[in-house]
Amino acid sequence: MQKILFMTGSMNQTMQMHSIASHLPEYDCWFSQLFTDSPLMNGLLTKTKLLDGTILAGQFRNNSEKYLREHGLQIDYGAKLNSYDLIVFCSDMIIPGLALHTKTIWVQEGMIDKFTIKSLLVKKLKLPSYFCGDTSLNGSGDVCDIYCAASEGYKQYISSKGTDGRKIVVTGIPNYDNLATNLKNDFPHHNYVMVATTDMRETYRYENRPAFIKKAVEIAAGRQLLFKLHPNENEERARAEIKRYAPKGAMVFSKGNTNHMIANCCELITQYSTVVYTGIALGKKVHSWFDIDELKRLTPVQNEGASAWNIAQLCRAYVQHKGSKQSFNPHTVLTNINKAVMANEEVYA
């Protein structure tokens, strides 16, 4: 039986990979948290906690592997147990050497961080992408064979940052491709101004949280505020800051379905967060540190939840492909898949 390795990271990335693998029952699917074969990076992983704020380690790996075990999925951390016919990546910022001789597919997770002067310098100096300290170069490495993008806007963006456009196909992305379903929910609150925070400080980036809270209070203009904390955030610190700078009575949630909360809000305030796309897709007034018109152009396609299936079909077709990597055309494959679906024909059974 042919084997596929799915690389996991954040909980969103892990759930996306599980969703894709669920459409490939005839393959032997395994999962590994994103890993590196860099001696420097591995030294930092084993001897320090400096990388605990990244998807390589810390609670990201712990939560991911807990999820995998709870769902009875096979774990092969570091790809030490098997050789693989295909590796599906959640990031191309770290690609282990073993993947260079294997078929590879990159899947966009969500929002890509803003491209900055730092990103440009890392790119120009040909330094490893992770030197940026953010995801601004995720998808721009041009190292995987196929790139699955969230939207036409992101396809153009990723191509403009260095990845060959012939490799990039718009598949949509799991978890953000059927957002209208969130309108029907049992979250008990409605008509509040929602604030979705980020984990910038936990991932070693600067943030003036008091200023952000004060701005949110200004936008709310006396309306009920609801804060949804990022799951990777220092909850105790965040709650203390909200208590100090937000009006009494502001609601604070560290857990719960964020998309349901957005569905019930009247206005959404974000920083650098993929959840802004939920607000846009649901027709909410949104605030972001990104340009709103650009975000609307980048918003993931809404295909009624077909993204995981689309990506799985590409995986299946690529594993079965007998020619060279260069002779595989993902655009043709995706077009043929869509035609077969429209004609109600069997696809890569």
Residue pairs with C-beta under 8 A, 6 or more apart in sequence:
1 26
1 27
1 28
2 27
2 28
2 85
2 86
2 319
3 27
3 28
3 29
3 30
3 82
3 83
3 84
3 85
3 86
4 21
4 24
4 27
4 28
4 29
4 30
4 84
4 85
4 86
4 87
4 88
4 315
4 319
5 30
5 31
5 32
5 76
5 79
5 82
5 84
5 86
5 87
5 88
6 17
6 18
6 20
6 21
6 29
6 30
6 31
6 32
6 87
6 88
7 17
7 31
7 32
7 33
7 34
7 87
7 88
7 89
7 90
7 91
8 14
8 17
8 31
8 32
8 33
8 34
8 64
8 68
8 90
9 33
9 34
9 55
9 60
9 64
9 90
9 91
9 109
10 55
10 60
10 64
10 109
10 232
11 63
11 64
11 67
11 231
12 109
12 110
12 175
12 274
13 55
13 64
13 90
13 91
13 109
14 31
14 63
14 64
14 67
14 68
15 67
15 174
15 175
16 90
16 107
16 109
16 173
16 174
16 175
16 308
17 31
17 88
17 90
17 107
18 31
18 67
18 68
18 71
18 73
19 174
19 175
19 308
20 88
20 107
20 174
20 308
20 311
20 312
20 315
21 29
21 31
21 73
21 312
22 308
22 312
23 308
23 309
23 312
23 313
24 312
24 315
24 316
27 316
27 319
28 74
28 82
29 73
29 74
30 74
30 75
30 76
30 81
30 82
30 84
31 68
31 73
31 74
31 75
31 76
32 75
32 76
32 77
32 78
32 79
33 55
33 56
33 60
33 61
33 64
33 65
33 77
34 55
34 56
34 89
34 90
34 91
34 94
35 56
35 77
35 78
35 79
35 94
35 96
36 42
36 45
36 56
36 94
36 96
37 96
37 97
37 98
38 94
38 128
41 51
41 56
41 94
41 130
44 50
44 51
45 51
45 56
45 57
49 57
49 58
51 57
51 58
52 58
52 59
53 199
53 202
53 203
53 204
53 232
54 60
54 130
54 203
55 61
55 90
55 91
56 94
59 232
60 232
65 75
65 77
68 75
69 75
76 82
79 87
79 96
79 98
84 102
85 102
85 103
85 319
86 102
86 103
86 104
86 105
86 315
86 318
86 319
87 99
87 102
87 103
87 104
87 105
88 104
88 105
88 106
88 107
88 311
88 315
89 95
89 99
89 104
89 105
89 106
89 107
89 144
90 106
90 107
90 109
91 106
91 109
91 135
91 138
92 106
92 129
92 138
92 139
92 140
92 141
92 143
92 144
92 147
93 128
93 129
93 130
93 135
93 137
93 138
93 141
94 128
94 129
94 130
95 104
95 141
95 143
95 144
100 143
103 145
103 318
103 319
103 321
103 325
104 143
104 144
104 145
104 146
105 144
105 145
105 146
105 147
105 148
105 311
105 314
105 315
105 318
106 139
106 144
106 146
106 147
106 148
107 148
107 173
107 311
108 138
108 139
108 147
108 148
108 149
108 150
108 154
108 158
108 173
109 138
109 173
109 274
110 150
110 173
110 175
110 176
110 274
110 277
110 300
111 272
111 273
111 274
111 276
111 277
111 290
111 298
112 135
112 136
112 138
112 139
112 154
112 157
112 158
113 132
113 134
113 135
113 136
113 138
113 272
114 136
114 272
114 289
114 290
115 136
115 137
115 161
116 132
116 136
118 132
118 133
118 136
119 132
119 134
119 136
119 137
121 127
122 128
122 129
122 131
122 132
122 137
123 137
123 140
123 161
123 162
129 137
129 138
129 140
129 141
133 203
133 204
133 205
134 203
134 205
137 161
139 147
139 149
139 154
139 158
139 161
139 163
140 158
140 161
140 162
140 163
141 162
141 163
142 162
142 163
142 164
142 167
144 167
145 167
145 318
145 325
145 328
146 167
146 169
146 314
146 318
146 328
146 330
147 158
147 163
147 167
147 168
147 169
148 169
148 171
148 173
148 310
148 311
148 314
149 155
149 158
149 168
149 169
149 170
149 171
150 170
150 172
150 173
150 176
150 298
150 299
150 300
150 301
151 170
151 172
151 297
151 298
151 299
151 300
151 301
152 170
152 301
153 294
153 297
153 298
153 299
154 170
154 298
154 300
155 165
155 168
155 169
155 170
157 298
158 168
159 165
159 168
166 329
166 331
167 330
169 314
169 330
169 331
169 334
170 301
171 307
171 310
171 311
171 314
171 334
172 300
172 301
172 302
172 303
172 306
172 307
172 310
173 300
173 307
174 305
174 307
174 308
174 311
176 274
176 277
176 278
176 281
176 300
177 300
177 301
177 302
177 303
177 304
177 305
177 306
177 307
178 302
178 303
178 304
178 305
179 259
179 277
179 278
179 281
179 282
179 302
180 281
180 282
180 302
181 305
182 257
182 259
182 260
182 262
182 263
182 278
182 282
183 263
183 282
185 257
185 260
185 263
185 264
186 260
187 256
187 257
187 260
187 261
187 263
187 264
189 224
189 226
189 251
189 261
189 264
190 264
191 224
191 264
191 265
191 266
192 223
192 224
192 225
192 226
192 251
192 264
192 265
192 266
193 216
193 219
193 220
193 223
193 224
193 225
193 226
193 265
193 266
193 267
193 268
193 269
194 225
194 226
194 227
194 228
194 261
194 262
194 265
194 267
194 268
194 269
195 213
195 216
195 225
195 226
195 227
195 228
195 269
195 270
196 228
196 230
196 258
196 262
196 268
196 269
196 270
196 271
196 273
196 275
196 276
197 209
197 212
197 227
197 228
197 229
197 230
197 233
197 238
197 271
198 207
198 230
198 233
198 270
198 271
198 272
198 273
199 230
199 231
199 232
199 233
200 206
200 207
200 271
200 272
201 207
201 209
201 233
201 234
202 230
202 232
202 233
202 234
203 232
207 271
209 238
209 241
210 241
210 244
210 245
212 271
213 241
213 242
213 245
213 246
214 245
215 269
216 225
216 246
216 269
217 225
217 245
217 246
217 247
219 267
219 269
219 287
220 267
223 266
223 267
224 249
224 250
224 251
225 246
225 247
225 250
225 251
226 250
226 251
226 252
226 253
226 261
226 265
227 238
227 242
227 246
227 250
227 251
227 252
227 253
228 253
228 256
228 258
228 261
229 235
229 238
229 239
229 252
229 253
229 254
230 273
231 254
231 255
233 254
235 254
238 252
238 254
239 252
242 250
242 252
253 261
258 275
258 278
259 275
259 278
262 268
262 275
262 278
262 279
262 282
262 284
263 278
263 282
265 279
265 284
266 284
266 285
267 284
267 285
267 286
267 287
268 275
268 276
268 278
268 279
268 284
268 285
268 286
268 287
269 286
269 287
270 276
270 279
270 286
270 287
270 288
270 289
271 288
271 289
272 288
272 289
272 290
273 288
276 286
276 288
276 290
276 295
277 295
277 298
277 299
277 300
279 285
279 286
280 286
280 295
280 296
280 299
281 299
281 300
281 302
286 292
286 295
288 295
300 307
301 307
303 310
310 334
310 337
313 333
313 334
313 337
313 347
313 348
314 330
314 333
314 334
314 337
316 348
317 328
317 333
317 337
317 348
318 328
318 330
318 333
320 348
321 327
321 328
337 347
337 348
340 346
340 347
341 347
